């Protein structure tokens, strides 16, 4: 016999968000280190777009990114549209792949220096 604990959805959603809140504390400057070249496409992104990019790269949903940044989900969608246009990609997965490739390139350059 298994005992299931019934947890109200409001409490459960709070537990699930314990590690959220990290995106809103990210400083855009970490993506724009003075000593390292940044791809031109990323230099054109706004600080909020960089935070949304990091959220997508982390695998978060639009709703989670919106909660974390304290903005509406529709605003996150607008930022995603702008990101896709600026990065010249067609979908969210491609945005995450471009972000991953850029972060790997930065890490390799940092290790080489």
Residue pairs with C-beta under 8 A, 6 or more apart in sequence:
7 15
17 64
17 67
20 60
20 64
20 67
20 68
21 68
22 68
23 51
23 54
23 55
23 58
23 60
23 65
23 68
23 69
24 51
24 68
24 69
24 70
26 50
26 51
26 54
28 47
28 50
28 51
31 38
31 42
31 50
31 54
32 38
32 42
32 43
33 106
35 113
36 106
36 109
36 110
37 109
38 106
39 102
39 105
41 86
41 87
41 88
42 50
42 102
44 86
45 53
45 83
45 86
48 69
48 71
48 79
49 79
49 82
49 83
49 86
51 65
51 69
52 65
52 69
52 76
52 79
52 80
52 83
53 83
53 95
53 99
54 99
55 64
55 65
55 68
55 69
55 76
56 65
56 80
56 83
56 92
56 95
56 96
56 99
57 96
57 99
57 100
57 103
59 96
60 68
62 73
62 76
62 77
62 80
63 73
65 76
66 72
66 73
66 75
66 76
69 76
80 92
80 95
83 95
84 90
84 91
84 92
84 94
84 95
87 94
87 95
87 98
89 95
89 98
